Amino acid sequence: MKYFGLIWSNAWRKKIRTSLTILSVFVAFLLFALLSAVGYAFGVGANFADAERLIVINKITLINPLPIAYQNRIAATPGVRSVTHNTWFGGYYQDERNQFAQFPVDPEEYFSVYSELVLPDEQFEAWRKNRTGAIVGQALADQYGWEVGDRIPIQATIWTKADGGRSWEFDIEGIFSSKTAGAGATTFMLFQYDYFDEARAFGNGTIGWYVLRVDPDADPVQVADAIDQQFANSANETETSTEEAFAASFAKQYGDIGLIVRLILAAVFFTLLLVAGNTMSQSVRERISELAVLKTLGFTDMSVLWTVLAEALLILAIGAILGLGVGWLAVEGLNSQFGTQVPLYLTPMAFVTAFVIMVVAGILSGIMPALQAMRLTITDALARG
């Protein structure tokens, strides 16, 4: 820290050049923050996946439903501890922009499979006894200001009612939380499957997909194979996979978002290295005579090396902190408006990754100029200066 004043002065000797370099770093880390949040949103299902849960879907496509009659046969399969089902409802609240996930389920079966969800017993009982009852996640309730006892309308985009209407009304009987931390863990709504099945205009007696929990000592692969073999050559063949694989395949309907994000970031940071490296090279060339004076005054070669490296790290740090800060504010702002539709979130690991990238980029951009300054002899420096 005793050389900080010198490092700071050197970094700002060409204010416009340094400012433009910091701006480049700022943009790079702003993109990193935004793209990391987008990548998280598309992988949120996999983030919350349980190793003991399997998903059973129609072998042809997830869009095709499965008969509700399959549930008992799946439950009787060796290694299966509990089984429930989900169906994508696809509605919105008041305005088409207010879309979030809604699922008609069986209350007791659902909570036996998703044990991480937490709901007070009295609220669970109230929901179980009310055909038009629903429960919502804490994040969803906070966003729309819902409380227990509210009656809310959900406009269907897929499931019309038998009377031709598209408005489904539900009584909020409970607000659940989750032991799983992170955005997206409580941004959905659950309601009674029996009410849904009786009231809908089509598709009665079917569900979207099954979710099952296997015994701790059971082999998930063997259980999955056993389930699929039961329904082989039937009218509705099944495909069983882990919950993580199911979530990943669901996200990849939009493309391999993770790969796209990584390619964009690689291009951005490669360009950043060129810009920052060029800045440091010019800075060292411009003060060769000053480096000679420093060595004459007693600065060792290693001191000069670390001074130049510290200058590069300082420039990277300023831009990175500003970029991540603005990126975090942007993500929070977008979350306040679209959080239940696309749960954007900057994870602690994203910040750790950004710190590592900042340090590595600082070292790589400064190492060659720093080595040049270290190897410079006093006589050569004075002659060139």
Steps between C-alpha positions, in 0.01 A plus 500: 500500500796739542525531120127561448543872433760427231281230344196728499693787339643272231158358421355847440791665320293478178150561632310454173676173416452361850134609503434328168671182623293504820189552286591188298545300822173642633306385192661156512404438863156653453440245223640230725250588775200515266587184309574310822155596629338390173691172509379442854139568398509235227668250729295573809319165487827311497626715788221370724505142371499217750719196432226269636226633272415363155273648233275287279380663176341385177772344284393691189500848651439678828198668342316167471324413829505172692199313646436556871452121517876454470554634850414183690722286277791740545446507877512119509837487322777370730719782626231770474430664837238758394357640179305809398416679178520847344319668213596832348202736532643801317288787628558862596380739769305810383743584219677276246833636627427348843581141412638245745486124547177340622453126556190296589616232744390258771591678828615205711685323221673819387635586843620144555719531190604866541602479863698826479178704487383640835132580568333540842277202586184709538553656156562159346176364648303803381639452149429127500135555597428780253443387140574846364783561746855576396835564664767736369872539559629775727677681215180498293291629792750778565499610136123532470421586861286189551394381844323192632127543438534692173303383197691536175405444134738319264436531129571174315693499174465123447239345725154639434219402736217269402265799487729673249645749744870570545492661845584268790456640851693369799499564876848543641509262796872505569838649421791257489874548533784273397807358669672549164641851479513712188279677252233277344457270801162654595378666181217262414143414597336166581129413491276193517526254211151356567340842450708560188418161346126533557476859379717493186353465153737232369779263600313351796674211669849603388797677656811668363774296667571291809754579767618223730743463786704180515612316811844610627647155435339460155684550171323783313612362163348158570179658630474716186553198273239298691240773458562544128489123441152486655359735239703385200287444187199669665305790355689735733859383537708676762848641536639527853799716593648678797347830604820683405500351149131586460558863602800527268308359203210735575738799490671378182176542309625858471852389402812422699492824697801406710718446193380824340578694818848348528585576135388862531696550822811337353492744205441796731785417737742418220438847361538640851844340534613661175376843607643486853829347379543774242434767763764358735756460221459862396518616860831317561656623173414859585680497835816300433716783630287518815554128559875561472475770766303269729767231469770761563317600820510141625189331359578133437406322180223314688366827643471640148334178383237506773439873455411455133286191573320686779423782256337256259303338784387842624357594160327163469365522855345845450324393180395162640352642821306764308379246243390244757336767712294641215428144379371401844274808513369421151426138595318609815301751299402243240412253774259746659311514171542153348628291792223241500518453122879489463669471842826686437758456773869568550630211706792525743691275259451760225673762716781259583542421129506872417771558762712219358453633145596849618822378664597273209423770242701753700801269521485398133463856375781628722751215509682575172541875565597418861769254387627758250528759777668251735767399246577857403850609605564852621745586218268363227202681650683833515627456145153421367332766716 
